[in-house]
Amino acid sequence: MLSKRILAPLTLLVACASCTDSDDGASQPVLLAGSSPHNLLQIRPSDGLSTSRSDLGLGGFVTVRALAHDPVTDTLFATDLNTGQLLTIDTTTGVGSAVGPLGFPNVEGLAFDANSATLYGTDISTNELLTIDTTSGLATAVGALGFTEVTGLAYDPDTDTLYGSDEASDQLLTINTSTGAGTAVGALGLDDISGLAYDPALDVLYGSDDDTDEVVVINTGTGAAGSIGASGHAGLLGLAWDSGTDTLFGADDATDLVLTVDTTTGAGTAFGSFGWEDLRGMAVDTDTGTIYATDNTNARLVTIDRTTGWPTVIGDLGYASVEGLAYDPDTDTLFGADDATDALLTINTTTGAGTAIGPLGFTGVRSLAYDPNSDTLYACDTTTGDLLTVNPGTGAGSIIGGTGSTGILGLAYDALTDTLYGSDATSDELVSLNTTTGAATTVGVLGFGEVEGLAWDATSGELVGSDCAVEAFLSVNRTSGAGTAVGSLGFAEIAGMAYDPASDTLWGSDVVGDTLVEIDGTTGSATVIGATGFSRVQGLAYDPESDVLYGCDTLTDQLLTIDTTTGAGTAVGAIGFGDVEGLAYDRQADLLYGFDTASDTLITIDTTTGAGTASSVLAFGDIEGLCWEPRSGTLFGTDTGTRELVEIDTTGGIASALGSTVWQVAGLAPRIP
């Protein structure tokens, strides 16, 4: 379904509003909670008010497509497709703050009408004009646009005209704000006008062309667009005009940068970042505790906040692909390895500028680590799989021996235990490396597939790292190898959840990394337990009486039992239904329920054989989450298509909507720790 592809699912833990937690004898309502990409949410059952228990973490907002400026309150609004939220953007730093969920999966156009204080949006999934509550972020449909890809919006306050650009027909539109209906003005003459902004003082309508990377001026009478000049940014998809400062803002979706755009030349200048998609190298200054990393997308040196995981830019490196970092505390020198020029660098920690020392002599050096005890600079060459020593004076590398892997992308030296660690992206493991032979020994599974930055943090006495796949800043356990996201949930698609009331443990199934994770209800961060061994574990349910965690794998159509210590799944047997994405266990009746989205059928599952038996066809076609709430004896479900929480009568086989979840909810569990 389209909605599943566009917005990563949200997982919700839920109990009915009348349910209470009476462990202390008091009547306290059970909290609802949910997980969006990189976030665990707490949700109030009375009205659905959502509050994040996680910070933004390293990733931030990485799919900002639309901008609009409110001149009355001087607020720059944006939408992020990855989290499905309305944002406000700090026009000094570029940092985004979440307002709330939009409730629509693909809002790619924004415009603000200062006359009526109305924020408009367009959703290209439903092809509707929306009005958006700037306090909650919640959008309401006005009506059908009549066009299929309206990605640009702009408002002329003098004539009260809402303009739109339709990429499917390449036309400029005017849009009726009462009905939502669009009317074609004329052909733009360009194939991909994705952003619009209107300057009321000069009566100029600006546009951004994603195909040519140009900023254009559009004739509002004919629709014809004429180029001003190249923006210099390949992902300039959103524009907004600030009439207070006469500034044209832009959002670059390719680099996650917020820009100011010169209306004379079209050139865009970055002044901040919405999010971070490609942080590679990592090193820690043991004297100050400063964590350094490299932003490989924009070739910049950054520092990372160890509490929130949020980066701060120092400056441009001057080299395109610095993927390895190491810090020498004796000489206060930050070294870097540039994969593009195969050179060893020194990096100025004040300006970020890199200076070449000399050629490494190897073509795949993407990681560095410094041993202060022996004054040795180590590196790994991903082309040959060799561990190297590097001469810090000349840059020349010398082979120690083979590691047995060409996937070691991060290195870190623990000076307390004299241990050289590596992160192997091929096996998803933390390894220790023999500094005499180069041989690697497995420590354990990291649980994060692209850990390309690794460093030893003397302040915490632990390893820290960065994962490029889910954009997470990590702490890494040196004994088990397990990574834990800092400042965010750290996983983009937790599809199933289950709760153990005895140990107060919340589990989740990560279908991107195929792992079982444990989620901290207080911090909103998740820690990998281990690989499930199955590729699409969409649902989880826990039987507290027999202490068994069940899972359903939609790729093999099997019921599983999952070891909560290792994460490993064991097949019980075929369910016999093609797309069971939700599980729930009723401990009072000793029944395991499932929902098959292929046939819209509620089923019961034999826990001995795995075989499913049809119970009833429900009037909801996309129930991906199930949860049995034992206090009220209620089976709940969430429909990701309609975004509703439903109550399921297991006797009559009838499902009733309780209300909108706003978020796209993919799984359920009875409570949050």
N, C-alpha and C positions, 0 to 999 in steps of 0.2 A: 504493500500500500504506500502511496505517496507520503503520507504523514510520517510513516516509520523511517523513510529514507531521509527526510529533510531535517528532523529534529531528533537528537539523541534522546532516548527515553528517560523518564523520571521514575524513580521507584518510591512508593509511598508506604509507610507503615501506618496502620490505622486501627482505630476502634471507634465504636459509635459514641456519640456525644453523651449518652447516658451511662456509658461504662465508667467504672471507677476503679482506682487502685486502692485497696483497703489493707495493705500490709501493715500500716501503722494505726489502723482503726479509724482513720479519717476517710472522708469521702472525697477523693481527688480525681478529677477527670483524667483519663489516659490521654496523653498527647499523641497527635498525629505527627508524622515526620516523613520526609522524603529525600531522595537523592537525585540531584540533577548533575550534569557533567561537572565534576570537580567539587560538588557541594552536597552536604547533608543538610536537609531542611527540617525544621520543627513547624508543625502545622496545627493551628488551633481548631478543634473540632466544631466549635460553635459557628464559625464564619469562614473557615479556611485560610485565615491570615497566616502567611508563611514567613518564617524567620530563619536565616541561614545560620547553621552552627559551624560553618567553615568560612575561612577567608577566601579571597580570590586565588591565593597561592601563586605559583610561578606563571601559570597559563594566562590568567586575566581573561580578556575578551578577544577572541581570535577570528571572529566572523562579523565584523562591523560593516554593514552594507548601506545604511541610511543615516542622514543627518538632518536636523532642523533646529533653527534658533528662535527662541522666544525673546524678543527685544524688550518686553516689559520687565521680565525678571532677570534678563541677561543669562539665560540658561541654554546651553547647547545640549540637545537631545540626540540620542542615537539608538539603533536597534542592533542586537547581537543575535545572529541566527543560531549559534552553537548552544546558547543557554535559553534562547527564546524570550529575552527580557528587554524591557525599555531601560536605557541608561541615561545618565547625565555625564557630561564630559567636562573636566576641568580645562579651561581654555589657556591656562598657564603651563600645566604639566602634561596634559593629554590623558591623565588617568581617568578611567571610567568607574562610575559607581552605579550599582544596580538599583533601579526604582522598583521593579517587580515584573512578574510574568505577563506577557502580552496575551496569551491564550490563543494565539494564531502562530502557525509554524514557520512562516516565511514572509515576514514583514520587511520588504526591501525598499519601500518608499516612505518618506516623511516630509511633512510641511506644516508650518505653524501659521495660523490665522490670528494675528494680533488684535484684530477688530472684535472677534468673538472669544478670544483666548482659547481657541480650539486647536488641538494637535491632531492632524489627519495622518493616516497611514494607508498603504496598499499591501495586501497579502496576495502573492502570486500563486499560492496554492488554491485558495478559494476564489481568487479574482474578484475581490470585493474592496470597496472603499471602507475605511474604518475611522472611528474617532477613538482617541486614546486618552485615558485618564492619566494626567501627568503626576498624580499623587500615588496611585497604586500600580500604574503600568497597564492595567487591564483595558483591552480593546473591545469595542462593540461594532458590529457590522452595520453600515449604513445601507448598502445595496450593491448589486452586481455592477461592475464596471463595463461589461460588454467587450472587454479586451483582455487578452490572456497573459500579458507580461508587462504590466505597468510597474516599472522599477524606479522611476524618477518622479518626484513631486515638488512643486514650488507654488507659493501663494503670492499673488499681487494684491496688496491691501488697498490700493487706490481704486481698483475696479472690482474688487471682491471676486477675483477669478482664481480658481484652482487649476493649475496646469499639470499635465502628466505626460510622460514619455513611454510609449509602448514599444518594447524591443522586438516583439513578434511581427508587428506590421511596420515598424520604423516610422511611426507617426507621432506628431505632437497632438495632444488632446486638451480639451477643456472638460472639467468634471463637475457635474451638478452635485453640490454638497448636501442637497436634501435627499436625492435618490441614489447617488453613487454612479449614475450613468455617465459614460464618457462619450464625447463627440470629437471626431477627428477634425483637426485644423488643417493639416497638410503633411506632406512627406518631409522628414527631417533631412534626408539625403545621406544619412550615415546609419550604419547597421546596429550600433550598440550604445545608444545614449542611455546610460544607466543612472546618472545623477542630474538633478536640476536644482537651481537656486535663483532667486529673484532679488535684484537690487531696485527697490522702489524709488530711490532718489534719481537714478539715471534711467529708469524704466528699461532695464536690461535683464534678459533671461539667459542665464549661463547653463551650460551642460557639460558633462564629461563623457567622452567616447572611449569605452573600454577596449575597442578594437585597435584604435590608432594611438591611444594614450594622450589624446589631445583635449584641451579645454576649448569649448566653442561658445559662440553667441547665437541665439535662436530668434528668428523673426516670429513674433507672436501672431502676426497676421497670416503668414503663409506656412509657417513651420520649418522653413529652410534654415539649416545650421551652417555657420561659417567658422572656420578655425581661428583661434587666437594664437595658439602655439602648443608645443608639447609640454605635458606636465612633468615628465621625467619619472612618472610612477605608473607601473603597469597595472596596478589594481585600484585605481581611483574610481570608486563606485558611488560614493556619496558626496554631496555638496550641500552647504548651508551658508546663507548670507547673514552677517551680523551688521545690522544697520547702525548700531551704536558706535562701532569702531570702523565701519566700512571695510570689513574683513570677509574674504571668501575662505571658508574652511573646507577641508576635504578629508575623506577617510580612504586610506589605501589598504584594501583588503589583502593584498599580496604580502605586505610587510608589517601589517598591524600598526601602521604609523598614522598619527593625526597631523594634518598639514595646514599651512596657510598657502593660498594660491594667488599668484600675481595675476591680476586681471588684465594686465597689459601684454605680458609674455606667455601666460599660462603655466609658468614654472611653479612647481610645488616645493615647499620647504618644510621639512619635518620639525616638530617641536616637542613631540612626546609619543608614547606608545600606549595603545589600548591593551595589548597583550604580547605574549612572547611564545614563538613557535619553534625555535631552533637554538636553544642554549646548549653548547657543546662542552668546551673545556672547563675545568674547575680547579681552583687552588685556594688555600687558606694561609693568610699571614698569621703565623703562630704568635706573634707579639701583640698584634692589635685585634686578632680574631676576625679580621675582614675576610669575607668570602668573595672571591673573584670568579667571574665566568665570562665566556665570550658569546655574544649574540651573532650567530653565524649568518643569519638572514641579512642583517644590516651592517655586519663587520664592525661591531662595537665592543668595547670592554665595559662590563657592568659589575656592580656589587649586588649581593643578594642578602636580604634581611633574613636572619636565621630563624626568626619567630613566625613571620608571615609568608616567607618565600618570595616576596615581591622584589624584582630587580630595580636598580637605579643606574642610569647611564652615566659612565665616566666620559667616554669620548670615542672617536673613530680610531680603529686600529691601523688603518692604512694598508691592511692586508686582507685578502678576500676570504680566506678559509683557515683561520686560527682555531684549531680543534683540540689542541693540547695545551695545558697550562701547568706550571710548577713554580713553587715559591722557595727561594733560598733565604732562610731567616738570618744567616750570618752576614750576608752582604746586602740584605733587603732588596733582592732582585727577583722580579717576576719574569719567568721565561715563557716563551710561547713557541709552538710548532705550527708553521703555516703549510697546510697540505697543498696549496696551489703552487707555491714556489719551492717547496721542499727545503725550507730554510729554518734555522733556529733563530729566534728573536729575543730581544729584551723588550719589555713593555713598560712604559712610563705609567705608574699607577695614579698619577695626578691628571694626565691628559688622555691616557689610553693609547697613545701613539706607539707603534712598534718600530724597532730598529733591527735590521738584519745583522746577525753575527757572522753567519756563514752557512754553506750548504750542509745538510744532514748526511747526504750521500745515500738516502733511502727515499723511496717514492710514496710510502704510505704511512708516515708517522702521524698518528692522530691522538696520541696520548703521551703525557709526561708526568714524572713524579721525582721529587728530590728527597734524598736521604741526608739529613743534616748530621747524622752521626759519623758517616764516612765521606761526606761531601761528594756524593755521587748523584748524577742526574741520569735517570732511567727513561727509556722510551720503548714503545712497541711499534713494530712495523706491520701494518695490516696486509701489505703485499706479500711478504715472506713468512709472516707469523713468528718473527724472531723478537726476543727481548734484547735491547741494546743498552749500552752506556753511551752518553753523549758528552763530548768535551765542551764545557761551557765557554771556553775561550775561543774555539774555532768553529763550533757547531757540528763537528764531524762525529758520526755515530760508529760504534764498533759492536759487532755481534757477540752476545753472550751465548745464546743457544735458542732452539726452537721452543715456543710455548705450546705447540700442538693446536693452535687456533689462529685464524686470521680475523677473528671478530672481537679482539680485546680493544675496546674503544676508550676505556677510562683506566687511569692508573692512580694509585695513592700509596704513600709510604707512611706507615704507623711507626713513629720514632720511639714510642714507648716499648713496643714489643719487637722492633726491628723486623717488621713484616711488610712486604710489598704486595699490595692487593691489586686486582684487576677486575673490570666488569666486562664479561663476555656476552656481546649482543647475539652471538650465534646460538649459544645454549641458554641464554637468559640466566646466567649464574655469576655469583661472586666467586673469584678464584684467588688463591695465594700463589705467588710466583717465586721459584727458587732463584735467588740472585746469582748463584754460581753456575747453574745449568740452564736456566730459563724455563724449566718445566712448570706447568700450571697444575694446581691441585684444587679440586672443587671444594668450596666452603659450603655453598647452598644456593637454592634458587632465589633470585632477586625478586621475581614476580613482576618486573617491569622490563619490557622487551628491548628498549633502546636507551640504556644508561650510557651516555657518551661523555659524561663528566663525572669524575670521582676525585675526592680529596679527603685527607685525614684532618679532622677538626680538633685541635688540641684543647679548645675551650670546653667542648662536650666530651672529648675522649672517644668520639665515634666517627664513623665514616659518613660523609655527605655526598650527594650525587644529584644529577639531573637526568630526567628521562625525556627524550625528544618526541616520543610518540604521544604521550598524554600531557606533556608540558608540566611536569611535576618536579618540585624540589623535594629531595628524599633524605631521610636519615636511614642508614644501613647498618643492620646488626652484624658485627664482625664474627659472631659465633655461628649464627644460623644463615647469614647471607640475606635475610629478608629485608626488603625495603618498605618504608612507611612514608607516605606523602605528608609533607609539612604545609599547613595553611590551606589545604584543600582536600577533597575526598581522594583525588588522585586517579580516578578511574572514570572513563568516559561513558561506560555502558554497564552499570550494575543492573542486570536484567531480573534477577531473582533475589529474594530475601527470606530469612527465617530467623526465629528468635527462640533461645533457650531460657526459660524463666528461672531455672535453678541456678545457672551460672551467670545470668544476666548478660548473655552473649548474643550479639547480633551478627549474623553471617550474610554475605552477599556473594553472588556469582558474577564474575567479570567475564563477559563473553568475548571481549577483545583479546585479553591475555589468556583466556581459558583457565582461570584460577579461582580458588575459593579464597575469600578475604574476610577478615574480621573488622568490623566498623566500630570506632569509638564514638559513642553517642554524645560525648561532651565536646570533643574537639572537631568532630566531623571528618576525621581522617581514617583511612583504611590501611591495614597491614596484610600482606600476602601470607596465607597459610601454606599454599602449595598448588601445584597444577592438578586439575581434575582429570586430565587425560581424555577429555571429551570437548568437542569444539563449540557446542551451542547449548550449554546448560542454561535454559531460559527460566526455569522455575525451581524454587526450593521450598521444602516444608519439613518441620521438625516434629518427631514423635517423642514427647518427653517421658512417656511411660517406658519405652524400650530404648531410649537414648539413641535414636537413629535419625540421621539427616538424609532426607530423600531429595533427589534431583531429577529433572526430566531433560533429556538431550534431544532437541528437535532435529538434529542432523541424522541421528541413527534411529530416532523414534523409540527410545528405550527409557525405562525407569532405572534409576541408579540409587545406590546407597553411597554416601560420601563420608570418608574418614575425616573427622573434624580436627584431627591432629596433623595430618599430612596433606589434606585436600584431595587425595586420590579417590576417584570414582570407580565403582564396581557395578557392572551391568546386572540388573535383576532379570529383565526380559523385555520383549517388545510390548509396547502399549497398544498398538493396533490402531492408533489414530495419528494423523499426519502432522499435526502442529499443536501439540500440547505445550503451552507457554506459561501456564500458571498452575501451582500446586497449593493445596491447603490440607492440614491434618486436623480432623475433629477427634480429640482424644476421648471425649465422652462416649461417642459411638464407635470409636476405633475404626474410622473411615478416612481414606485418603482420596481427596477430590482433585480433579483436574479439569481444565477447560481447553477444548480443541477449537482453535480459531478457524480452522479450515472448514468445519461443519457447524460452527456456532453451538457446540454441544457440551453441556456439563456431564462429566463422567465420574465414575468411581473406579479406583485402581486397586487391583489385588497386589498387596505388598509382597506376596510370596512369589508370584509369577510375573508381575508387571503388567498383566493384561487389563485393559480398560473396558468398562461396560457403560454404554450410553445410559444416561439418566433422563435428561430432558434437553430439548432445543430451546435456547434462550433468545430473547428479542434483541440481544446486543451481540454484534458480530466480531468485536475485537477485544474481548476480555483477556488481557495478558497478565493480570495480577489476581491472585486469590489469597484470601486470609480467613481463617476460622478464629473468631474472637471468643475465647472460652467464657468470659464473664457474662456476656449476653447470649451466648450460644448462637451467634450470627455468622453466616458466611458472606463475606464481602468480596466484591470484585471491582476492577477498574477497567473501563473501556477506553483504549487509547485513541480510538477513532472519534468518539463523541466527547472524550475528556470528562467522563462522569464517574462518580463513585456509585456503585449499585449494591443493593442488598438482595441476596438470592435465597428464595424459599426452597429449601432442598426437598420438601414434601410435595409442594404443588408445582415445582419446576418453573417458578415465575421470578423474574428479576425486575426490580423497581429502582429507578434512578433516585438517588438521595440528593444530588447536587453536583455542580461543576467542580472538577479538580483544578481547572485552568491549565495545569501542567499536563503533559502527556505521561501518564503513569503506567509503568511496566510491571510492577510487582508489589506484593503486600506482605506485611508481617504484623503480629498483634500489638507490638509496642516498641518504644525506643528505650535503650538503657539509660 
